[in-house]
Amino acid sequence: MKKTKKVNSTGRFGSRYGVGIRKRILKVEERQKNLNPCPFCGFKKIKRIAAGLFECKKCSAKFTGGAYTTETLIGKSIKKIVGQKSFIVDAVELIKASEEETSYSDIEKEVAKSKKR
């Protein structure tokens, strides 16, 4: 496959199809050829079987993703939201536990003691 300095892998198209389309193809091919980690084992060798289907070469786990990448932008944001929900539940439990240990009446008693001194 022929490569050129400016257009990289899209040099194989020559002057055909127009600049805009060749630039879009270049972006897609760069994302497609990146080494992405497996979501199960973390190994960085994943093979694209079909559009949206990927297989890890180490653990042979099959999973879905975007057409050319292992994870889409929407998938990343959903994963982040799910992670934050579990964090919020833990944070609420911590707040309740800390409120049970120190109440406002305890603080008021300490302030009153310090004023008497």
C-alpha beads as a LAMMPS data file, in Angstrom:
LAMMPS data file: protein, C-alpha beads

117 atoms
116 bonds

1 atom types
1 bond types

-500.0 500.0 xlo xhi
-500.0 500.0 ylo yhi
-500.0 500.0 zlo zhi

Masses

1 110.0

Atoms # bond

1 1 1 0.000 0.000 0.000
2 1 1 1.412 3.342 -1.041
3 1 1 1.730 6.139 1.522
4 1 1 2.654 9.748 1.061
5 1 1 3.905 12.254 3.580
6 1 1 0.874 14.567 3.578
7 1 1 -2.038 12.224 3.091
8 1 1 -0.718 8.977 4.651
9 1 1 -2.820 5.927 3.771
10 1 1 -5.260 7.852 1.554
11 1 1 -2.454 8.372 -0.943
12 1 1 -3.667 5.186 -2.607
13 1 1 -6.644 7.122 -3.992
14 1 1 -4.479 9.646 -5.824
15 1 1 -6.410 12.725 -6.875
16 1 1 -9.752 10.900 -7.092
17 1 1 -12.851 11.422 -4.880
18 1 1 -11.955 14.898 -3.588
19 1 1 -9.998 16.235 -0.632
20 1 1 -12.844 16.261 1.908
21 1 1 -13.718 12.609 1.475
22 1 1 -10.079 11.548 1.621
23 1 1 -9.589 13.512 4.864
24 1 1 -12.621 11.812 6.420
25 1 1 -11.321 8.405 5.388
26 1 1 -7.949 9.267 6.924
27 1 1 -9.569 10.101 10.291
28 1 1 -11.603 6.875 10.288
29 1 1 -8.593 4.722 9.380
30 1 1 -6.446 6.302 12.120
31 1 1 -9.098 5.533 14.749
32 1 1 -9.607 2.045 13.356
33 1 1 -5.916 1.137 13.507
34 1 1 -5.343 2.399 17.073
35 1 1 -4.509 -0.286 19.623
36 1 1 -7.486 -0.397 21.979
37 1 1 -7.501 -2.402 25.220
38 1 1 -9.859 -5.306 25.726
39 1 1 -12.613 -4.379 28.222
40 1 1 -12.305 -7.809 29.854
41 1 1 -8.556 -8.487 30.161
42 1 1 -6.932 -5.180 29.151
43 1 1 -4.756 -6.754 26.419
44 1 1 -4.115 -4.294 23.586
45 1 1 -4.680 -6.555 20.594
46 1 1 -8.233 -6.547 19.387
47 1 1 -9.328 -7.701 15.965
48 1 1 -12.324 -6.276 14.142
49 1 1 -14.416 -9.191 12.893
50 1 1 -17.218 -7.188 11.280
51 1 1 -18.734 -3.727 11.566
52 1 1 -19.260 -3.301 15.310
53 1 1 -17.944 -6.755 16.321
54 1 1 -14.539 -7.175 17.930
55 1 1 -12.585 -10.111 19.343
56 1 1 -9.678 -10.107 21.797
57 1 1 -6.726 -12.167 20.605
58 1 1 -5.696 -13.112 24.153
59 1 1 -8.913 -14.054 25.969
60 1 1 -10.975 -14.580 22.767
61 1 1 -13.826 -12.519 24.202
62 1 1 -16.244 -11.183 21.617
63 1 1 -17.932 -7.837 22.197
64 1 1 -19.654 -5.031 20.341
65 1 1 -18.634 -1.453 19.814
66 1 1 -18.772 1.194 17.140
67 1 1 -18.368 0.459 13.453
68 1 1 -14.642 1.187 13.472
69 1 1 -13.757 1.675 17.154
70 1 1 -14.240 -0.554 20.174
71 1 1 -16.134 2.093 22.123
72 1 1 -18.428 4.857 20.895
73 1 1 -18.772 8.298 22.407
74 1 1 -22.274 7.478 23.663
75 1 1 -21.005 4.232 25.207
76 1 1 -18.252 6.108 27.050
77 1 1 -20.710 8.648 28.451
78 1 1 -23.145 5.921 29.576
79 1 1 -20.315 4.065 31.305
80 1 1 -19.341 7.280 33.082
81 1 1 -22.941 7.948 34.197
82 1 1 -23.331 4.414 35.551
83 1 1 -20.058 4.772 37.440
84 1 1 -21.167 8.065 38.952
85 1 1 -24.492 6.617 40.110
86 1 1 -22.761 3.973 42.183
87 1 1 -20.449 6.662 43.569
88 1 1 -23.435 8.822 44.567
89 1 1 -24.977 5.924 46.510
90 1 1 -21.724 5.425 48.427
91 1 1 -21.412 9.161 49.059
92 1 1 -24.948 9.344 50.481
93 1 1 -24.161 6.479 52.875
94 1 1 -20.988 8.261 54.012
95 1 1 -22.891 11.482 54.639
96 1 1 -25.538 9.661 56.697
97 1 1 -22.846 7.917 58.737
98 1 1 -21.006 11.167 59.425
99 1 1 -24.246 12.895 60.476
100 1 1 -24.991 10.122 62.940
101 1 1 -21.571 10.455 64.561
102 1 1 -21.664 14.243 65.039
103 1 1 -24.941 16.058 65.430
104 1 1 -25.493 19.793 65.652
105 1 1 -26.356 19.586 69.358
106 1 1 -22.851 18.207 70.086
107 1 1 -21.300 21.146 68.251
108 1 1 -23.514 23.618 70.130
109 1 1 -22.436 22.095 73.468
110 1 1 -18.763 22.482 72.551
111 1 1 -19.295 26.121 71.539
112 1 1 -21.073 26.825 74.826
113 1 1 -18.189 25.237 76.804
114 1 1 -15.651 27.365 75.006
115 1 1 -17.646 30.552 75.716
116 1 1 -17.751 29.751 79.460
117 1 1 -13.969 29.499 79.658

Bonds

1 1 1 2
2 1 2 3
3 1 3 4
4 1 4 5
5 1 5 6
6 1 6 7
7 1 7 8
8 1 8 9
9 1 9 10
10 1 10 11
11 1 11 12
12 1 12 13
13 1 13 14
14 1 14 15
15 1 15 16
16 1 16 17
17 1 17 18
18 1 18 19
19 1 19 20
20 1 20 21
21 1 21 22
22 1 22 23
23 1 23 24
24 1 24 25
25 1 25 26
26 1 26 27
27 1 27 28
28 1 28 29
29 1 29 30
30 1 30 31
31 1 31 32
32 1 32 33
33 1 33 34
34 1 34 35
35 1 35 36
36 1 36 37
37 1 37 38
38 1 38 39
39 1 39 40
40 1 40 41
41 1 41 42
42 1 42 43
43 1 43 44
44 1 44 45
45 1 45 46
46 1 46 47
47 1 47 48
48 1 48 49
49 1 49 50
50 1 50 51
51 1 51 52
52 1 52 53
53 1 53 54
54 1 54 55
55 1 55 56
56 1 56 57
57 1 57 58
58 1 58 59
59 1 59 60
60 1 60 61
61 1 61 62
62 1 62 63
63 1 63 64
64 1 64 65
65 1 65 66
66 1 66 67
67 1 67 68
68 1 68 69
69 1 69 70
70 1 70 71
71 1 71 72
72 1 72 73
73 1 73 74
74 1 74 75
75 1 75 76
76 1 76 77
77 1 77 78
78 1 78 79
79 1 79 80
80 1 80 81
81 1 81 82
82 1 82 83
83 1 83 84
84 1 84 85
85 1 85 86
86 1 86 87
87 1 87 88
88 1 88 89
89 1 89 90
90 1 90 91
91 1 91 92
92 1 92 93
93 1 93 94
94 1 94 95
95 1 95 96
96 1 96 97
97 1 97 98
98 1 98 99
99 1 99 100
100 1 100 101
101 1 101 102
102 1 102 103
103 1 103 104
104 1 104 105
105 1 105 106
106 1 106 107
107 1 107 108
108 1 108 109
109 1 109 110
110 1 110 111
111 1 111 112
112 1 112 113
113 1 113 114
114 1 114 115
115 1 115 116
116 1 116 117
